[in-house]
Amino acid sequence: MAQETVEHDGTEKREREAAARVARRDAAVRGAVAGGLLGPDAPLVALLDVAGIRESAAALRAAFDAVVAPGTPVLHAFAVKAAPLVPVLSLLHAAGLGAEAASPGELALVRAAGVPASRTVLDSPAKTPGELREALALGVAVNADNPQELARIDALVAAGATGSPLGIRVNPQVGGGTIGATSTATPTSKFGVALLDEGAREWVVRAYLDRPWLTRLHAHTGSQGIPLPLMARGVAEAYALAEEVNGRAGRRQIDTLDIGGGLPVDFTAEATAPTYAEYARLLAAEVPGLFDGRYGLVTEFGRSLLAKHGTVLARVEYAKSAGGRRIAVTHAGVQVATRTVYAPAQWPLRVAAYDAGGKPKSGPEVVQDVAGPACFSGDLLAEGRALPALEQGDLAAVLDTGAYYFAHHYSYNSLARPGVYGFVPDGAGGVEFAVVREPQTVAQIVAESGGAHADALTTLDAPGSR
């Protein structure tokens, strides 16, 4: 009965949060139109719900605080790849989160956002010697992906002291989910040391026993399409390995477990599901030793923190029909929703219809396609979707796009990157906006495409060609 009460209360809370999110979004769409962020000369913008992002960060922290022993060091490191935008990283840092970087560029973004090295983790399967040297000089935590990388770290550690916490990433090989391309714990995944391969587990244990300065262990199983029980199984395998290493070492050499992130997102509904609280409770039930205070904890969530709090807003340039099907041609397509366009069954997105003034459209739903501006026929955000009829000048809002969408521009047809704006309620029924990223100009597109070197190839002559 108590469990039913908890689930009922949790459902009601999610529904209240979803309703509040919709109200904020509707106000932001109206505000974007009224404020000129969207119009004939700016037909595409991206909006970030700052209040929603703060709520997600607070929910993550509360979920794990509820299950870890008091005093346990916990770092929630936001996966920068989910939204590589400096103001977003700064916002999350202010909300108590750190950052997980996977490239020199991401590490530079983290530093620009003011996230300290002590709250930064570097993970990448292809770290260069220079990248490793920089990370160790800064004191950033590093997880070695493979034996060759560990050999590079050996040389750097031998050459000078570092304050970086160091560990090894392992692949528990527990299997993949419904999206193979993003599953990280398959038998042949490119990430980490494949723990079930012949001799691999013993190599990992020996690597720790030979290096007292290796104090962390990292395993990441989660991703979109991965069920929670499989995520928990991957964590359990990492925990068991840490226990084995510490048992053979006769001391608590591994003191921190990095369990990665990858909580999936429900892109079919407004409410958040699953929740951080559900995942934390499952881990506490399946791997209780993880939270008893003997191990520090690092998480690396990304998509689940931001997805529900982003909206791509595009003006309908034309409304037409073909083969009896209505088509709304918009300015949002493959350049902002690349995964959805190329793999729509695996990455579906919801679309909401607004009128030219930014008010939600009502009326009978009509089956229609919502198309993007790129010059290929498959550039569709939604196909055969039932929506109030989108007319010329209306707005198509692409929902749940706060992570891995408008921050990851795909320059097909040299389409410009949209401006990104964060918003908060202004207390009077409207919203206040702040620039996160300026819209890209045509001049910038030309410059990035070699505009300063227009004659470089025509003046390049092979020896003896004259």
DODOVEX-942903 format. One record per residue (C-alpha): y, x negated, z negated; residue in one letter; residue number from 0. Coordinates in nm, 2 decimals, padded with zeros to 4 digits. Example, Ala and Ser with C-alpha at 12.3 -4.5 7.8 and 13.67 -1.06 7.14 Angstrom:
2
{site {-00.45,-01.23,-00.78},'A',0}
{site {-00.11,-01.37,-00.71},'S',1}
//
This chain:
466
{site {00.00,00.00,00.00},'M',0}
{site {00.24,-00.29,-00.09},'A',1}
{site {00.17,-00.45,00.25},'Q',2}
{site {00.24,-00.13,00.43},'E',3}
{site {00.57,-00.11,00.24},'T',4}
{site {00.66,-00.46,00.34},'V',5}
{site {00.58,-00.40,00.71},'E',6}
{site {00.77,-00.07,00.70},'H',7}
{site {01.08,-00.23,00.55},'D',8}
{site {01.05,-00.52,00.80},'G',9}
{site {01.04,-00.28,01.09},'T',10}
{site {01.34,-00.09,00.97},'E',11}
{site {01.53,-00.41,00.92},'K',12}
{site {01.46,-00.53,01.27},'R',13}
{site {01.57,-00.19,01.41},'E',14}
{site {01.90,-00.21,01.22},'R',15}
{site {01.96,-00.57,01.34},'E',16}
{site {01.88,-00.47,01.70},'A',17}
{site {02.12,-00.17,01.68},'A',18}
{site {02.39,-00.40,01.55},'A',19}
{site {02.32,-00.65,01.82},'R',20}
{site {02.36,-00.38,02.09},'V',21}
{site {02.69,-00.27,01.95},'A',22}
{site {02.82,-00.62,01.94},'R',23}
{site {02.71,-00.68,02.30},'R',24}
{site {02.86,-00.36,02.43},'D',25}
{site {03.19,-00.46,02.27},'A',26}
{site {03.17,-00.80,02.42},'A',27}
{site {03.11,-00.66,02.77},'V',28}
{site {03.41,-00.43,02.74},'R',29}
{site {03.61,-00.73,02.61},'G',30}
{site {03.50,-00.96,02.89},'A',31}
{site {03.63,-00.71,03.15},'V',32}
{site {03.95,-00.63,02.96},'A',33}
{site {04.03,-00.99,02.90},'G',34}
{site {03.97,-01.10,03.26},'G',35}
{site {03.67,-01.32,03.19},'L',36}
{site {03.49,-01.12,03.45},'L',37}
{site {03.65,-00.99,03.77},'G',38}
{site {03.66,-01.03,04.15},'P',39}
{site {03.74,-01.40,04.12},'D',40}
{site {03.50,-01.46,03.83},'A',41}
{site {03.20,-01.24,03.91},'P',42}
{site {02.96,-01.41,03.66},'L',43}
{site {02.99,-01.50,03.29},'V',44}
{site {02.76,-01.58,03.01},'A',45}
{site {02.81,-01.45,02.66},'L',46}
{site {02.68,-01.58,02.33},'L',47}
{site {02.67,-01.36,02.01},'D',48}
{site {02.78,-01.60,01.74},'V',49}
{site {02.70,-01.36,01.46},'A',50}
{site {02.35,-01.31,01.59},'G',51}
{site {02.29,-01.69,01.62},'I',52}
{site {02.39,-01.73,01.25},'R',53}
{site {02.16,-01.45,01.15},'E',54}
{site {01.87,-01.62,01.33},'S',55}
{site {01.94,-01.95,01.16},'A',56}
{site {01.96,-01.78,00.82},'A',57}
{site {01.63,-01.59,00.89},'A',58}
{site {01.45,-01.91,00.98},'L',59}
{site {01.57,-02.09,00.66},'R',60}
{site {01.49,-01.79,00.44},'A',61}
{site {01.14,-01.75,00.59},'A',62}
{site {01.03,-02.10,00.50},'F',63}
{site {01.22,-02.11,00.17},'D',64}
{site {01.01,-01.82,00.06},'A',65}
{site {00.68,-02.01,00.10},'V',66}
{site {00.75,-02.38,00.03},'V',67}
{site {00.74,-02.52,-00.32},'A',68}
{site {01.08,-02.57,-00.48},'P',69}
{site {01.23,-02.91,-00.40},'G',70}
{site {01.03,-02.96,-00.08},'T',71}
{site {01.24,-03.13,00.18},'P',72}
{site {01.26,-02.91,00.49},'V',73}
{site {01.44,-02.99,00.81},'L',74}
{site {01.48,-02.72,01.07},'H',75}
{site {01.56,-02.92,01.39},'A',76}
{site {01.69,-02.70,01.67},'F',77}
{site {01.52,-02.79,02.00},'A',78}
{site {01.82,-02.90,02.21},'V',79}
{site {01.65,-02.83,02.54},'K',80}
{site {01.67,-02.45,02.46},'A',81}
{site {02.05,-02.46,02.48},'A',82}
{site {02.21,-02.81,02.55},'P',83}
{site {02.56,-02.70,02.47},'L',84}
{site {02.76,-02.91,02.22},'V',85}
{site {02.94,-02.61,02.05},'P',86}
{site {02.60,-02.44,02.00},'V',87}
{site {02.46,-02.75,01.83},'L',88}
{site {02.77,-02.77,01.61},'S',89}
{site {02.74,-02.40,01.52},'L',90}
{site {02.37,-02.45,01.42},'L',91}
{site {02.45,-02.76,01.23},'H',92}
{site {02.71,-02.57,01.03},'A',93}
{site {02.44,-02.31,00.97},'A',94}
{site {02.22,-02.57,00.80},'G',95}
{site {02.00,-02.68,01.10},'L',96}
{site {01.94,-03.03,01.25},'G',97}
{site {01.85,-03.11,01.60},'A',98}
{site {01.55,-03.22,01.80},'E',99}
{site {01.64,-03.42,02.12},'A',100}
{site {01.41,-03.51,02.40},'A',101}
{site {01.62,-03.74,02.62},'S',102}
{site {01.92,-03.98,02.60},'P',103}
{site {02.14,-03.71,02.72},'G',104}
{site {02.03,-03.46,02.45},'E',105}
{site {02.07,-03.73,02.19},'L',106}
{site {02.43,-03.79,02.31},'A',107}
{site {02.49,-03.41,02.29},'L',108}
{site {02.36,-03.41,01.93},'V',109}
{site {02.59,-03.69,01.83},'R',110}
{site {02.89,-03.53,02.00},'A',111}
{site {02.82,-03.21,01.79},'A',112}
{site {02.84,-03.41,01.47},'G',113}
{site {02.47,-03.38,01.37},'V',114}
{site {02.39,-03.68,01.15},'P',115}
{site {02.10,-03.91,01.24},'A',116}
{site {01.93,-03.82,00.92},'S',117}
{site {01.89,-03.46,01.06},'R',118}
{site {01.79,-03.56,01.41},'T',119}
{site {01.44,-03.60,01.56},'V',120}
{site {01.37,-03.77,01.90},'L',121}
{site {01.07,-03.65,02.09},'D',122}
{site {00.99,-03.73,02.45},'S',123}
{site {00.68,-03.84,02.64},'P',124}
{site {00.88,-04.10,02.84},'A',125}
{site {01.11,-04.29,02.60},'K',126}
{site {01.24,-04.62,02.75},'T',127}
{site {01.28,-04.94,02.54},'P',128}
{site {01.65,-04.89,02.53},'G',129}
{site {01.62,-04.53,02.41},'E',130}
{site {01.38,-04.63,02.13},'L',131}
{site {01.61,-04.92,02.04},'R',132}
{site {01.91,-04.69,02.01},'E',133}
{site {01.72,-04.43,01.81},'A',134}
{site {01.60,-04.69,01.56},'L',135}
{site {01.94,-04.85,01.53},'A',136}
{site {02.09,-04.50,01.45},'L',137}
{site {01.82,-04.41,01.20},'G',138}
{site {01.69,-04.11,01.41},'V',139}
{site {01.34,-04.00,01.33},'A',140}
{site {01.10,-04.09,01.62},'V',141}
{site {00.75,-03.96,01.70},'N',142}
{site {00.55,-04.20,01.92},'A',143}
{site {00.38,-04.01,02.20},'D',144}
{site {00.11,-04.26,02.29},'N',145}
{site {-00.04,-04.61,02.21},'P',146}
{site {00.19,-04.79,02.46},'Q',147}
{site {00.50,-04.63,02.30},'E',148}
{site {00.37,-04.73,01.95},'L',149}
{site {00.34,-05.09,02.08},'A',150}
{site {00.70,-05.08,02.18},'R',151}
{site {00.80,-04.95,01.84},'I',152}
{site {00.59,-05.22,01.68},'D',153}
{site {00.80,-05.48,01.85},'A',154}
{site {01.13,-05.32,01.75},'L',155}
{site {01.02,-05.28,01.39},'V',156}
{site {00.91,-05.65,01.38},'A',157}
{site {01.25,-05.75,01.52},'A',158}
{site {01.46,-05.58,01.25},'G',159}
{site {01.47,-05.32,00.98},'A',160}
{site {01.53,-04.96,01.06},'T',161}
{site {01.60,-04.65,00.86},'G',162}
{site {01.42,-04.42,01.11},'S',163}
{site {01.13,-04.22,00.98},'P',164}
{site {00.85,-04.29,01.22},'L',165}
{site {00.53,-04.10,01.32},'G',166}
{site {00.28,-04.02,01.59},'I',167}
{site {00.26,-03.71,01.80},'R',168}
{site {-00.09,-03.57,01.84},'V',169}
{site {-00.23,-03.30,02.06},'N',170}
{site {-00.48,-03.09,01.86},'P',171}
{site {-00.63,-02.96,02.18},'Q',172}
{site {-00.67,-02.61,02.04},'V',173}
{site {-00.60,-02.44,02.38},'G',174}
{site {-00.33,-02.28,02.58},'G',175}
{site {-00.17,-01.94,02.60},'G',176}
{site {-00.09,-01.70,02.88},'T',177}
{site {00.16,-01.94,03.04},'I',178}
{site {-00.02,-02.25,03.14},'G',179}
{site {00.29,-02.44,03.25},'A',180}
{site {00.44,-02.43,02.90},'T',181}
{site {00.12,-02.47,02.69},'S',182}
{site {00.13,-02.80,02.50},'T',183}
{site {-00.21,-02.81,02.32},'A',184}
{site {-00.45,-02.78,02.62},'T',185}
{site {-00.73,-03.04,02.67},'P',186}
{site {-00.52,-03.22,02.94},'T',187}
{site {-00.17,-03.17,02.81},'S',188}
{site {00.06,-03.46,02.88},'K',189}
{site {00.20,-03.46,02.52},'F',190}
{site {00.08,-03.68,02.24},'G',191}
{site {-00.25,-03.85,02.16},'V',192}
{site {-00.54,-03.62,02.26},'A',193}
{site {-00.71,-03.58,01.93},'L',194}
{site {-01.05,-03.46,02.05},'L',195}
{site {-01.09,-03.73,02.31},'D',196}
{site {-01.36,-03.99,02.24},'E',197}
{site {-01.23,-04.24,01.98},'G',198}
{site {-00.88,-04.09,01.96},'A',199}
{site {-00.89,-03.96,01.61},'R',200}
{site {-01.02,-04.29,01.47},'E',201}
{site {-00.75,-04.47,01.67},'W',202}
{site {-00.48,-04.25,01.51},'V',203}
{site {-00.62,-04.30,01.16},'V',204}
{site {-00.64,-04.68,01.21},'R',205}
{site {-00.28,-04.69,01.35},'A',206}
{site {-00.16,-04.54,01.02},'Y',207}
{site {-00.37,-04.76,00.80},'L',208}
{site {-00.24,-05.07,00.99},'D',209}
{site {00.13,-04.96,00.97},'R',210}
{site {00.25,-04.85,00.62},'P',211}
{site {00.58,-04.76,00.78},'W',212}
{site {00.43,-04.47,00.98},'L',213}
{site {00.50,-04.18,00.74},'T',214}
{site {00.52,-03.87,00.97},'R',215}
{site {00.27,-03.68,01.18},'L',216}
{site {00.38,-03.45,01.46},'H',217}
{site {00.19,-03.17,01.64},'A',218}
{site {00.34,-02.89,01.85},'H',219}
{site {00.13,-02.60,01.97},'T',220}
{site {00.37,-02.31,02.00},'G',221}
{site {00.55,-02.19,02.31},'S',222}
{site {00.61,-01.86,02.50},'Q',223}
{site {00.27,-01.69,02.55},'G',224}
{site {00.10,-01.86,02.25},'I',225}
{site {-00.03,-01.62,01.99},'P',226}
{site {00.06,-01.69,01.62},'L',227}
{site {-00.30,-01.75,01.51},'P',228}
{site {-00.33,-02.03,01.78},'L',229}
{site {-00.01,-02.18,01.66},'M',230}
{site {-00.14,-02.18,01.30},'A',231}
{site {-00.46,-02.34,01.41},'R',232}
{site {-00.27,-02.63,01.57},'G',233}
{site {-00.08,-02.68,01.24},'V',234}
{site {-00.40,-02.67,01.04},'A',235}
{site {-00.55,-02.94,01.26},'E',236}
{site {-00.25,-03.16,01.20},'A',237}
{site {-00.26,-03.10,00.83},'Y',238}
{site {-00.63,-03.19,00.82},'A',239}
{site {-00.56,-03.51,01.00},'L',240}
{site {-00.28,-03.60,00.75},'A',241}
{site {-00.52,-03.54,00.46},'E',242}
{site {-00.78,-03.77,00.62},'E',243}
{site {-00.53,-04.05,00.67},'V',244}
{site {-00.40,-04.02,00.32},'N',245}
{site {-00.75,-04.00,00.18},'G',246}
{site {-00.85,-04.32,00.36},'R',247}
{site {-00.53,-04.49,00.27},'A',248}
{site {-00.58,-04.40,-00.10},'G',249}
{site {-00.21,-04.29,-00.12},'R',250}
{site {00.03,-04.04,00.03},'R',251}
{site {00.12,-04.25,00.33},'Q',252}
{site {00.20,-03.95,00.55},'I',253}
{site {00.47,-03.77,00.36},'D',254}
{site {00.61,-03.54,00.63},'T',255}
{site {00.45,-03.30,00.88},'L',256}
{site {00.65,-03.20,01.19},'D',257}
{site {00.49,-02.87,01.30},'I',258}
{site {00.71,-02.82,01.61},'G',259}
{site {00.84,-02.48,01.71},'G',260}
{site {00.76,-02.25,01.99},'G',261}
{site {00.77,-01.91,01.82},'L',262}
{site {00.74,-01.67,02.12},'P',263}
{site {01.00,-01.40,02.20},'V',264}
{site {00.94,-01.04,02.30},'D',265}
{site {01.15,-01.01,02.62},'F',266}
{site {01.05,-00.64,02.67},'T',267}
{site {01.23,-00.49,02.37},'A',268}
{site {01.55,-00.53,02.18},'E',269}
{site {01.40,-00.59,01.84},'A',270}
{site {01.29,-00.94,01.73},'T',271}
{site {00.92,-00.99,01.73},'A',272}
{site {00.74,-01.18,01.60},'P',273}
{site {00.96,-01.30,01.31},'T',274}
{site {00.99,-01.63,01.13},'Y',275}
{site {00.88,-01.45,00.81},'A',276}
{site {00.56,-01.34,00.98},'E',277}
{site {00.48,-01.69,01.10},'Y',278}
{site {00.56,-01.85,00.77},'A',279}
{site {00.34,-01.61,00.58},'R',280}
{site {00.06,-01.67,00.83},'L',281}
{site {00.09,-02.05,00.78},'L',282}
{site {00.09,-02.01,00.40},'A',283}
{site {-00.23,-01.81,00.42},'A',284}
{site {-00.40,-02.04,00.67},'E',285}
{site {-00.27,-02.38,00.56},'V',286}
{site {-00.17,-02.34,00.19},'P',287}
{site {-00.16,-02.71,00.13},'G',288}
{site {00.12,-02.75,00.38},'L',289}
{site {00.36,-02.58,00.13},'F',290}
{site {00.25,-02.71,-00.21},'D',291}
{site {00.52,-02.98,-00.22},'G',292}
{site {00.31,-03.28,-00.12},'R',293}
{site {00.45,-03.28,00.23},'Y',294}
{site {00.80,-03.26,00.36},'G',295}
{site {00.83,-03.03,00.66},'L',296}
{site {01.01,-03.04,00.99},'V',297}
{site {01.02,-02.75,01.24},'T',298}
{site {01.16,-02.76,01.60},'E',299}
{site {01.24,-02.40,01.70},'F',300}
{site {01.46,-02.33,02.01},'G',301}
{site {01.40,-02.02,02.22},'R',302}
{site {01.35,-01.79,01.92},'S',303}
{site {01.68,-01.89,01.77},'L',304}
{site {01.90,-01.81,02.07},'L',305}
{site {01.72,-01.59,02.32},'A',306}
{site {01.82,-01.25,02.18},'K',307}
{site {02.18,-01.36,02.14},'H',308}
{site {02.27,-01.44,02.50},'G',309}
{site {02.38,-01.22,02.79},'T',310}
{site {02.44,-01.30,03.16},'V',311}
{site {02.70,-01.06,03.29},'L',312}
{site {02.73,-01.02,03.67},'A',313}
{site {02.94,-00.80,03.90},'R',314}
{site {02.76,-00.60,04.16},'V',315}
{site {02.91,-00.72,04.48},'E',316}
{site {02.73,-00.47,04.71},'Y',317}
{site {02.49,-00.17,04.67},'A',318}
{site {02.26,-00.12,04.96},'K',319}
{site {01.92,00.00,05.05},'S',320}
{site {01.62,-00.13,05.25},'A',321}
{site {01.29,00.05,05.32},'G',322}
{site {01.40,00.34,05.10},'G',323}
{site {01.46,00.10,04.80},'R',324}
{site {01.81,00.07,04.64},'R',325}
{site {01.93,-00.29,04.60},'I',326}
{site {02.21,-00.41,04.38},'A',327}
{site {02.33,-00.75,04.50},'V',328}
{site {02.48,-00.93,04.21},'T',329}
{site {02.60,-01.28,04.14},'H',330}
{site {02.32,-01.37,03.89},'A',331}
{site {02.00,-01.49,04.03},'G',332}
{site {01.79,-01.81,04.06},'V',333}
{site {02.08,-02.03,03.95},'Q',334}
{site {02.08,-01.89,03.60},'V',335}
{site {01.73,-01.73,03.57},'A',336}
{site {01.51,-01.98,03.76},'T',337}
{site {01.19,-01.91,03.57},'R',338}
{site {01.22,-01.54,03.61},'T',339}
{site {01.29,-01.56,03.98},'V',340}
{site {01.00,-01.79,04.05},'Y',341}
{site {00.75,-01.65,03.80},'A',342}
{site {00.87,-01.29,03.73},'P',343}
{site {00.54,-01.17,03.58},'A',344}
{site {00.55,-01.45,03.32},'Q',345}
{site {00.92,-01.45,03.24},'W',346}
{site {01.04,-01.09,03.28},'P',347}
{site {01.40,-01.00,03.17},'L',348}
{site {01.56,-00.67,03.07},'R',349}
{site {01.86,-00.56,03.27},'V',350}
{site {02.13,-00.32,03.14},'A',351}
{site {02.37,-00.13,03.35},'A',352}
{site {02.75,-00.11,03.28},'Y',353}
{site {03.03,00.05,03.48},'D',354}
{site {03.32,-00.15,03.62},'A',355}
{site {03.51,-00.10,03.29},'G',356}
{site {03.23,-00.24,03.08},'G',357}
{site {03.09,00.08,02.94},'K',358}
{site {02.72,00.15,02.94},'P',359}
{site {02.61,00.36,03.24},'K',360}
{site {02.43,00.68,03.18},'S',361}
{site {02.28,00.94,03.41},'G',362}
{site {01.95,00.96,03.60},'P',363}
{site {01.75,00.64,03.64},'E',364}
{site {01.68,00.52,03.99},'V',365}
{site {01.42,00.27,04.09},'V',366}
{site {01.61,-00.03,04.23},'Q',367}
{site {01.60,-00.40,04.28},'D',368}
{site {01.86,-00.62,04.10},'V',369}
{site {01.91,-00.92,04.34},'A',370}
{site {02.09,-01.25,04.31},'G',371}
{site {02.32,-01.43,04.55},'P',372}
{site {02.09,-01.70,04.68},'A',373}
{site {01.97,-01.72,05.04},'C',374}
{site {01.60,-01.64,05.00},'F',375}
{site {01.44,-01.30,04.97},'S',376}
{site {01.27,-01.36,04.64},'G',377}
{site {01.59,-01.41,04.45},'D',378}
{site {01.54,-01.10,04.23},'L',379}
{site {01.62,-01.06,03.86},'L',380}
{site {01.43,-00.73,03.86},'A',381}
{site {01.21,-00.56,04.12},'E',382}
{site {01.15,-00.18,04.12},'G',383}
{site {01.33,-00.13,03.79},'R',384}
{site {01.44,00.21,03.68},'A',385}
{site {01.81,00.20,03.58},'L',386}
{site {02.11,00.42,03.62},'P',387}
{site {02.22,00.36,03.98},'A',388}
{site {02.42,00.04,04.01},'L',389}
{site {02.72,00.08,04.24},'E',390}
{site {02.96,-00.17,04.39},'Q',391}
{site {03.18,-00.30,04.12},'G',392}
{site {02.94,-00.21,03.84},'D',393}
{site {02.80,-00.48,03.60},'L',394}
{site {02.44,-00.59,03.56},'A',395}
{site {02.38,-00.74,03.21},'A',396}
{site {02.08,-00.97,03.20},'V',397}
{site {01.96,-00.96,02.84},'L',398}
{site {01.78,-01.21,02.61},'D',399}
{site {01.91,-01.50,02.81},'T',400}
{site {02.06,-01.71,02.52},'G',401}
{site {01.79,-01.98,02.56},'A',402}
{site {01.67,-02.16,02.88},'Y',403}
{site {01.88,-01.96,03.11},'Y',404}
{site {02.26,-02.01,03.18},'F',405}
{site {02.26,-02.35,03.00},'A',406}
{site {02.00,-02.48,03.26},'H',407}
{site {02.18,-02.43,03.58},'H',408}
{site {01.99,-02.46,03.91},'Y',409}
{site {02.23,-02.56,04.19},'S',410}
{site {02.06,-02.37,04.47},'Y',411}
{site {02.31,-02.30,04.75},'N',412}
{site {02.56,-02.50,04.55},'S',413}
{site {02.63,-02.19,04.33},'L',414}
{site {02.87,-02.26,04.05},'A',415}
{site {02.78,-02.28,03.69},'R',416}
{site {02.91,-01.98,03.50},'P',417}
{site {03.16,-02.00,03.22},'G',418}
{site {03.00,-01.96,02.87},'V',419}
{site {03.19,-01.78,02.60},'Y',420}
{site {03.10,-01.72,02.24},'G',421}
{site {03.21,-01.40,02.07},'F',422}
{site {03.25,-01.25,01.72},'V',423}
{site {03.36,-00.90,01.62},'P',424}
{site {03.74,-00.89,01.55},'D',425}
{site {03.72,-00.62,01.28},'G',426}
{site {03.89,-00.36,01.50},'A',427}
{site {03.61,-00.26,01.73},'G',428}
{site {03.67,-00.54,01.97},'G',429}
{site {03.57,-00.91,01.99},'V',430}
{site {03.73,-01.25,01.98},'E',431}
{site {03.61,-01.50,02.24},'F',432}
{site {03.59,-01.88,02.24},'A',433}
{site {03.52,-02.11,02.53},'V',434}
{site {03.18,-02.28,02.50},'V',435}
{site {03.17,-02.42,02.86},'R',436}
{site {03.44,-02.38,03.13},'E',437}
{site {03.32,-02.23,03.46},'P',438}
{site {03.25,-02.48,03.73},'Q',439}
{site {03.50,-02.51,04.01},'T',440}
{site {03.43,-02.56,04.38},'V',441}
{site {03.61,-02.90,04.35},'A',442}
{site {03.37,-03.01,04.08},'Q',443}
{site {03.07,-02.90,04.30},'I',444}
{site {03.21,-03.12,04.58},'V',445}
{site {03.27,-03.41,04.35},'A',446}
{site {02.91,-03.39,04.20},'E',447}
{site {02.77,-03.38,04.55},'S',448}
{site {02.92,-03.71,04.66},'G',449}
{site {03.26,-03.59,04.78},'G',450}
{site {03.41,-03.93,04.70},'A',451}
{site {03.16,-04.10,04.92},'H',452}
{site {03.18,-03.89,05.23},'A',453}
{site {03.17,-04.19,05.47},'D',454}
{site {02.91,-04.39,05.28},'A',455}
{site {02.62,-04.33,05.52},'L',456}
{site {02.82,-04.32,05.85},'T',457}
{site {02.96,-04.67,05.77},'T',458}
{site {02.62,-04.81,05.66},'L',459}
{site {02.49,-05.02,05.94},'D',460}
{site {02.17,-05.21,05.95},'A',461}
{site {02.19,-05.58,06.03},'P',462}
{site {02.22,-05.64,06.40},'G',463}
{site {02.29,-05.28,06.49},'S',464}
{site {02.62,-05.36,06.64},'R',465}
//
